[in-house]
Amino acid sequence: MNTKEEKYLKKLGDHIRTLRELKGLDQKPFAFQCGISRTQLYMVENGKTNPRLLTLLKIANGLEVDLSELLNNLKENNND
């Protein structure tokens, strides 16, 4: 994985964690609610894995947001 891809995954994970925390959801029960493992959610939130589309859909549904909301923050800006 190249540096640019790592940045995307880190931004995605940070955004997911922020949305989850804003809703007051703890990681383990939220992962269970989404139908994924806590370890998998941890890996996504920390940018350590490239999640499959189905995983992102489960997370988006659990957060009650559109998938586009999760991905919208990945647009590059001049600071990247």
C-alpha positions in Angstrom: 0.0 0.0 0.0 1.4 3.4 -0.9 1.4 6.5 1.3 -1.6 8.1 -0.4 -3.7 5.0 0.2 -2.6 4.9 3.8 -3.7 8.5 4.2 -7.1 7.6 2.7 -7.6 4.7 5.1 -6.6 6.8 8.1 -9.0 9.6 7.2 -11.8 7.1 6.6 -11.1 5.4 10.0 -10.9 8.7 11.8 -14.2 9.9 10.3 -16.0 6.6 11.3 -14.6 6.8 14.8 -15.7 10.5 15.1 -19.2 9.7 13.9 -19.5 6.7 16.3 -18.3 8.8 19.3 -20.6 11.7 18.4 -23.5 9.2 18.7 -22.1 8.0 22.1 -21.6 4.5 20.8 -18.9 2.2 22.3 -16.8 0.2 19.9 -17.7 -3.3 21.0 -21.5 -3.0 21.1 -21.5 -0.9 17.9 -19.5 -3.6 16.1 -21.9 -6.2 17.3 -24.9 -4.1 16.1 -23.3 -3.7 12.7 -22.6 -7.5 12.4 -18.8 -7.1 12.3 -16.2 -8.0 14.9 -14.8 -5.5 17.3 -11.3 -6.3 15.9 -12.5 -5.5 12.4 -14.0 -2.2 13.5 -10.8 -1.4 15.4 -8.7 -2.1 12.3 -11.0 0.1 10.1 -11.0 3.0 12.6 -7.2 2.9 12.9 -6.6 2.7 9.1 -5.0 -0.7 9.4 -7.2 -2.4 6.8 -8.9 -1.7 3.5 -12.5 -2.5 4.3 -14.8 -4.2 1.8 -17.8 -2.4 0.5 -20.1 -4.6 2.5 -18.3 -3.7 5.7 -18.6 0.0 4.9 -22.3 -0.4 4.2 -22.8 -2.2 7.6 -21.0 0.6 9.4 -22.9 3.3 7.5 -26.2 1.6 8.4 -25.2 1.3 12.0 -24.3 5.0 12.1 -27.6 5.8 10.2 -25.8 7.7 7.5 -25.4 7.2 3.8 -22.3 5.5 2.5 -21.5 8.7 0.8 -21.2 10.4 4.2 -18.4 8.0 5.1 -16.5 8.5 1.9 -17.1 12.2 1.4 -14.3 13.3 3.6 -11.7 11.4 1.5 -11.5 14.1 -1.1 -8.0 15.5 -1.4 -7.2 19.0 -0.4 -4.0 21.0 -0.7 -2.8 19.8 2.7 -2.5 16.1 1.7 
